[in-house]
């Protein structure tokens, strides 16, 4: 097996905090390309977040995530498909429910910053595997809470997806801090 690749990443981040930001923007663009055996591929990612102050301690978060991979003269191998669904990409669906060659997800969140360690949110996630983001859109919506303490970060969301087999999902993320 022969695999050679290169990656180019550009990152801009002026958010006021890394863990529970309320102001600023993050913009990341990433291109990854190379050769996989005798095939040429390109892998790309665009990630954008922006925060807007509404009133008092409430904020609006806009987020866009797009990922895609393409092999120029062959089909993309199943092992290189990108996974979508769950707490980190499209809430209201199972973790890694979808396996795709490309997708994009728009997120709109209304945040209420209670005290520094706690944040309440209401959200809607809209995802699509097509270039036109409104073609066969997958939608997840719900509410959640984030809490930070000295040892961990806990995020719990309740979301419902728009698919026939989707029932309410509880997404829990727990990270240790060190």
Secondary structure as UniProt FT lines:
FT   STRAND          3..13
FT   STRAND          25..36
FT   TURN            37..38
FT   STRAND          39..53
FT   TURN            56..57
FT   STRAND          58..71
FT   HELIX           78..80
FT   STRAND          82..84
FT   TURN            87..89
FT   TURN            91..92
FT   TURN            95..96
FT   STRAND          98..100
FT   STRAND          102..113
FT   TURN            116..117
FT   STRAND          118..128
FT   TURN            133..134
FT   STRAND          138..148
FT   STRAND          152..161
FT   TURN            164..165
FT   STRAND          169..176
//
